[in-house]
Amino acid sequence: MPDSPSEPATRPGQGPGPWPGTPRWVKVSGGVAIALIVLVVVLHLTGSGFGPGVHSGGGH
């Protein structure tokens, strides 16, 4: 019985093509998230911007 016409014609040893890759919106969202995390860590380590006295007018 010949091959059915519904089967795709592929060369031996070759399967379907590789995964098309990560969508651009995922890469952009990941980059923004990483940048925000780095910003928060830097601000926390330098002591400017986080803590219980940020909004008080104590001047300390």
Sequence and secondary structure as in RCSB ss.txt:
>XXXX:A:sequence
MPDSPSEPATRPGQGPGPWPGTPRWVKVSGGVAIALIVLVVVLHLTGSGFGPGVHSGGGH
>XXXX:A:secstr
    TTS    TT  S       HHHHHHHHHHHHHHHHHHHHHHHTSS STTSSS    
